[in-house]
Amino acid sequence: MSRSRRAAVAAVLSAALVVCAAAQPRAQGIQDLEIVESPTAGILGHGAYRFEGSVGPGNDLLFSVAVGFHDRLQLGMSFGLQNFIGRGDIELNDRPGFQVRLRVLEEGFAGPAFAVGVDTQGEGYWIEDDERYERKSYGLYGVLSKNYYVLRNVGVHGGINYSFERRDEESIDFFAGLTIEAFTGMSLLLDYDASLDDDDETVPSTRTRGRGYLDTGVRFDFGQTLSIRLLFKDLMGNYTPEKGVARTVEIFYTNWF
């Protein structure tokens, strides 16, 4: 593991440990479904649905919908396209993404929530020759989430995953992150994805520098139905084809049948 990757892991885990040591457990209200990129153990309630639209680097658009069943199961699908604004042809991803999440354990006073799921939606282009997205999807994952109260609500999340995009590289990966309520209706986001399945420089299709992805952002909640996220991804310059921080804007609408 490289020095920068160790530093990122240490920073995220240290922050989580400080939160756990100083905080009091708190039951979840409105649940986070993801931090920046990495999933949480949060889940939509029975009869709830959520629409998402995001605009990212390269005029990438991603649309998704998710529905909750029995407070335990969540199903969703997504599709993306590139070059939506500007000149040239609009490019539609060759395949849609699918999401399934099952809440196995509910969060309690002492213990975290635990969920397992599958997410086949990666980020950016689908690269047909390598059978992968620019940034691989999480594939099969398991994740723990616990909420604490430190002046305001703080969520601590972590898990492991195994991407199905394994033609070039494959490995069990891990991720961790924090959601911090800064003010009512405003939360700060931080997560880290080790990207162990995309870090071998001897593989021609490798698209990282072996540092993992460190992402951050801020979320604004307008009641229980509308949220807007401003995201800043790849703070450590892990993605090799391009340089600089990737900026994304996302809008979420949640309601109930």
C-alpha positions as CSV (number, residue, x, y, z in Angstrom):
1,M,0.0,0.0,0.0
2,S,1.4,3.4,-1.0
3,R,2.2,6.2,1.4
4,S,-0.6,8.4,0.1
5,R,-3.1,5.5,0.4
6,R,-2.0,4.8,3.9
7,A,-2.3,8.4,4.8
8,A,-5.9,8.6,3.4
9,V,-6.9,5.4,5.2
10,A,-5.4,6.7,8.4
11,A,-7.2,10.1,8.1
12,V,-10.6,8.6,7.5
13,L,-10.3,5.9,10.2
14,S,-8.8,8.3,12.7
15,A,-11.7,10.6,12.3
16,A,-14.1,7.7,12.7
17,L,-12.4,6.6,15.9
18,V,-12.5,10.1,17.4
19,V,-16.2,10.3,16.6
20,C,-16.9,6.9,18.2
21,A,-14.8,7.7,21.3
22,A,-16.5,11.1,21.9
23,A,-20.0,10.4,20.8
24,Q,-23.3,9.0,22.1
25,P,-25.3,6.6,20.0
26,R,-28.2,8.0,18.2
27,A,-31.0,6.3,16.3
28,Q,-31.3,7.2,12.6
29,G,-33.9,9.5,11.3
30,I,-33.6,10.2,7.6
31,Q,-31.1,7.7,6.4
32,D,-28.1,8.3,4.1
33,L,-28.1,5.9,1.2
34,E,-24.5,6.7,0.2
35,I,-21.8,9.1,1.3
36,V,-20.1,10.4,-1.9
37,E,-19.7,7.2,-3.9
38,S,-19.6,4.5,-1.3
39,P,-22.8,2.9,0.0
40,T,-24.1,3.0,3.5
41,A,-26.4,0.5,5.4
42,G,-29.3,3.1,5.0
43,I,-32.4,2.0,3.2
44,L,-35.6,3.6,1.9
45,G,-38.6,2.9,4.0
46,H,-41.6,0.8,2.8
47,G,-43.3,2.6,-0.1
48,A,-40.7,5.2,-0.5
49,Y,-39.1,6.1,-3.8
50,R,-36.2,8.3,-4.8
51,F,-35.3,9.8,-8.1
52,E,-31.7,11.0,-8.7
53,G,-30.1,13.1,-11.4
54,S,-26.4,14.1,-11.5
55,V,-24.2,16.1,-13.8
56,G,-20.4,15.3,-13.7
57,P,-17.2,15.9,-15.6
58,G,-17.4,15.6,-19.4
59,N,-21.1,16.6,-19.3
60,D,-21.9,13.1,-17.9
61,L,-25.5,12.6,-16.9
62,L,-26.7,9.8,-14.6
63,F,-30.3,9.1,-13.8
64,S,-31.5,6.6,-11.3
65,V,-34.6,5.5,-9.4
66,A,-34.9,3.4,-6.2
67,V,-37.9,1.9,-4.3
68,G,-38.1,0.6,-0.8
69,F,-40.0,-2.5,0.4
70,H,-40.9,-3.5,3.9
71,D,-38.2,-1.3,5.5
72,R,-35.7,-4.0,4.6
73,L,-35.3,-4.3,0.8
74,Q,-34.4,-1.6,-1.8
75,L,-34.4,-2.1,-5.5
76,G,-33.1,0.4,-8.1
77,M,-31.8,0.9,-11.6
78,S,-29.8,3.6,-13.4
79,F,-28.5,4.7,-16.8
80,G,-26.0,7.2,-17.9
81,L,-25.0,9.2,-21.0
82,Q,-22.1,11.5,-21.9
83,N,-21.6,14.6,-24.0
84,F,-25.1,15.8,-23.2
85,I,-24.2,19.5,-23.6
86,G,-22.0,20.8,-26.4
87,R,-21.1,19.6,-29.8
88,G,-20.9,16.0,-31.1
89,D,-23.0,12.9,-30.6
90,I,-24.6,12.1,-27.3
91,E,-23.3,8.8,-26.1
92,L,-25.5,6.5,-24.1
93,N,-23.9,3.8,-21.9
94,D,-24.3,0.4,-23.4
95,R,-25.9,-1.1,-20.3
96,P,-28.1,0.1,-17.4
97,G,-27.0,-0.3,-13.8
98,F,-28.9,-2.3,-11.2
99,Q,-29.0,-1.9,-7.4
100,V,-30.3,-4.3,-4.7
101,R,-29.8,-3.6,-1.0
102,L,-31.0,-5.8,1.9
103,R,-30.9,-4.5,5.5
104,V,-29.8,-7.6,7.5
105,L,-29.5,-5.9,10.9
106,E,-31.2,-2.8,12.2
107,E,-29.2,-0.2,14.1
108,G,-29.5,-0.4,17.8
109,F,-28.2,1.6,20.8
110,A,-25.0,-0.4,20.9
111,G,-24.7,-2.0,17.5
112,P,-24.5,-0.7,13.9
113,A,-26.9,-1.4,11.0
114,F,-25.6,-4.0,8.5
115,A,-26.7,-4.3,4.9
116,V,-25.6,-6.3,1.9
117,G,-26.2,-5.4,-1.7
118,V,-25.2,-5.3,-5.3
119,D,-24.5,-2.2,-7.4
120,T,-23.4,-2.5,-11.0
121,Q,-23.4,1.2,-11.8
122,G,-19.9,2.6,-12.2
123,E,-18.8,6.1,-13.0
124,G,-18.0,7.6,-16.4
125,Y,-17.8,5.7,-19.6
126,W,-18.4,2.0,-20.1
127,I,-15.2,0.8,-21.8
128,E,-16.4,-2.1,-23.9
129,D,-13.0,-3.6,-24.7
130,D,-12.1,-3.8,-21.0
131,E,-15.6,-4.6,-19.8
132,R,-15.5,-1.9,-17.1
133,Y,-16.4,1.6,-16.2
134,E,-13.8,4.3,-15.9
135,R,-14.3,4.0,-12.1
136,K,-15.5,0.5,-11.4
137,S,-18.8,-0.2,-9.8
138,Y,-18.9,-1.6,-6.2
139,G,-20.5,-4.9,-7.3
140,L,-21.2,-7.1,-4.3
141,Y,-20.8,-5.3,-0.9
142,G,-21.4,-5.5,2.8
143,V,-21.5,-2.3,4.9
144,L,-21.9,-1.3,8.5
145,S,-23.3,2.1,9.6
146,K,-23.7,3.7,13.0
147,N,-25.0,7.1,13.9
148,Y,-23.7,9.1,16.9
149,Y,-24.5,12.5,18.4
150,V,-21.6,14.9,18.7
151,L,-23.3,18.3,19.0
152,R,-25.1,17.1,15.9
153,N,-25.6,13.8,14.1
154,V,-22.5,12.0,12.7
155,G,-22.7,8.8,10.7
156,V,-19.7,6.4,10.6
157,H,-19.7,3.9,7.7
158,G,-17.4,1.1,6.4
159,G,-17.5,-2.0,4.4
160,I,-15.9,-4.3,1.8
161,N,-16.9,-5.0,-1.8
162,Y,-16.0,-7.1,-4.8
163,S,-16.6,-5.6,-8.3
164,F,-17.9,-7.8,-11.1
165,E,-15.7,-5.7,-13.5
166,R,-12.8,-8.1,-13.2
167,R,-11.5,-8.8,-16.7
168,D,-8.4,-6.7,-16.1
169,E,-7.9,-6.9,-12.3
170,E,-9.9,-8.4,-9.4
171,S,-9.5,-8.0,-5.7
172,I,-11.6,-7.6,-2.6
173,D,-11.8,-3.9,-1.9
174,F,-12.8,-1.8,1.1
175,F,-14.3,1.6,1.8
176,A,-15.0,3.9,4.7
177,G,-16.5,7.3,5.4
178,L,-18.3,9.9,7.5
179,T,-21.4,12.0,7.2
180,I,-21.4,15.0,9.5
181,E,-24.4,17.3,10.1
182,A,-22.8,20.7,10.2
183,F,-26.1,22.7,10.5
184,T,-29.8,21.8,10.2
185,G,-30.3,20.9,6.5
186,M,-26.5,20.8,5.7
187,S,-24.2,17.9,6.0
188,L,-20.5,17.4,5.2
189,L,-19.4,14.2,3.4
190,L,-16.1,12.3,3.3
191,D,-15.3,8.9,2.0
192,Y,-12.4,6.8,0.8
193,D,-12.3,3.8,-1.6
194,A,-9.1,1.9,-1.6
195,S,-9.6,0.8,-5.3
196,L,-7.5,-2.3,-4.8
197,D,-9.0,-3.9,-7.9
198,D,-7.6,-1.1,-10.1
199,D,-4.1,-0.4,-9.0
200,D,-1.7,-2.7,-10.9
201,E,0.5,-0.5,-13.1
202,T,1.5,-3.5,-15.2
203,V,-2.1,-3.9,-16.5
204,P,-2.7,-1.7,-19.6
205,S,-6.3,-0.9,-18.6
206,T,-5.4,0.3,-15.1
207,R,-6.7,3.8,-14.6
208,T,-5.3,4.8,-11.2
209,R,-2.0,5.7,-9.5
210,G,-2.6,3.2,-6.7
211,R,-3.7,5.9,-4.2
212,G,-7.4,5.1,-3.9
213,Y,-10.2,7.6,-4.2
214,L,-10.6,10.2,-1.5
215,D,-13.9,12.1,-2.1
216,T,-15.7,14.9,-0.2
217,G,-18.8,17.0,-0.6
218,V,-21.6,18.9,1.0
219,R,-25.3,18.0,1.0
220,F,-28.2,20.5,1.4
221,D,-31.6,19.0,2.5
222,F,-34.8,20.8,1.9
223,G,-37.3,19.0,4.1
224,Q,-37.6,15.2,3.6
225,T,-38.1,15.3,-0.1
226,L,-35.4,17.3,-1.9
227,S,-31.6,17.2,-1.5
228,I,-28.8,18.7,-3.5
229,R,-25.2,17.5,-3.3
230,L,-22.0,19.3,-4.4
231,L,-19.3,16.7,-4.7
232,F,-15.5,17.0,-5.2
233,K,-14.0,13.6,-6.1
234,D,-10.5,12.2,-6.3
235,L,-8.8,14.7,-4.1
236,M,-5.5,12.8,-4.3
237,G,-5.3,12.7,-8.1
238,N,-5.7,8.9,-8.4
239,Y,-7.3,8.8,-11.8
240,T,-4.6,8.6,-14.5
241,P,-6.3,9.7,-17.8
242,E,-7.1,13.2,-16.3
243,K,-5.8,15.5,-13.6
244,G,-7.6,17.7,-11.1
245,V,-10.6,17.3,-8.9
246,A,-13.8,15.9,-10.5
247,R,-16.8,18.1,-9.7
248,T,-20.4,16.8,-9.7
249,V,-23.8,18.2,-8.8
250,E,-26.6,15.8,-7.8
251,I,-30.3,16.3,-7.1
252,F,-32.4,13.8,-5.2
253,Y,-36.2,13.7,-4.8
254,T,-37.7,11.4,-2.3
255,N,-41.4,10.7,-1.7
256,W,-43.9,8.0,-0.7
257,F,-46.6,6.1,-2.6
